[in-house]
Amino acid sequence: MIQSDEVEFRWTGNKLFLPGDANRTVGEVYNTYLTGDMAHFYSAVGSTTKKASGSKPQFSMAVELYIDKPKVSLFHV
């Protein structure tokens, strides 16, 4: 069984979330990391806000699932 400290979401490029942000809503995370001062650092290379064919824009947020394989191996030997 995988423990919670063995798996985490990270931004593209292995960038970490700020402490305490794991339980925030998607909207709060998007506003914190992809708008304002931190947007340049956390935005994925080449990512843009796309205009949908309707009236609402489509937003994207590129994250990766990080699995700490050495930790997983220690518990499952």
Secondary structure, DSSP 4 states (H G I P E B T S, - for coil): ---GGGEEEEETTTBPPPTT-TTS-HHHHHHHHHSGGGHHHHSPTT--PEEPSSSSEE----EEEEE-HHHHHHHT-
